[in-house]
Amino acid sequence: MKTIYDFTVKDRKGKDVSLKEYANEVLLIVNTATKCGFTPQYEELEKLYEKYHSQGFEILDFPCNQFGQQAPGTDESIHEFCKLNFGTEFPRFKKVKVNGEDADPLFKFLQGEKGFAGWDMEHPIAHILDKMLTEADPKYKEKADIKWNFTKFLINKKGMVVARFEPTEKTEHIEEKIKELL
């Protein structure tokens, strides 16, 4: 059975990193952007990281410029922005594509494991995204591709994808699931 440990990714400086390095840890893999309405989630993610990192929790941050060109800049400038504005300490990797033919293999795998989880329609941005995506593709909800920045995949200590959270998901709900796996 394939797990995320079968993948190698590039850190922000271009060095290969085997995800086996994160064996026996609970992971939250996130595609991010620095100029998005969801960018303030970096602050919430950092709080989760600080709270649970010592218990075997890790966040893997993959900037992505595919949604509205909202992750401009170099890998280093994105890293500096996140450190300066949100004090993030979790690992940040090289900018990737998460959808399409040239999507990073890790993200193709993640989508294959957990499809679209649905919007939390109480979130103010959910209606905007739903309208925009429905206009582009009325059947978008049936597809597993990543819909926007800050989609999160929760990985258990065995490297298996156990949950997908869309960017409108409440952090408290994500935290509950993290605690269950730790």
Disulfide bonds with the S-S distance in Angstrom:
none
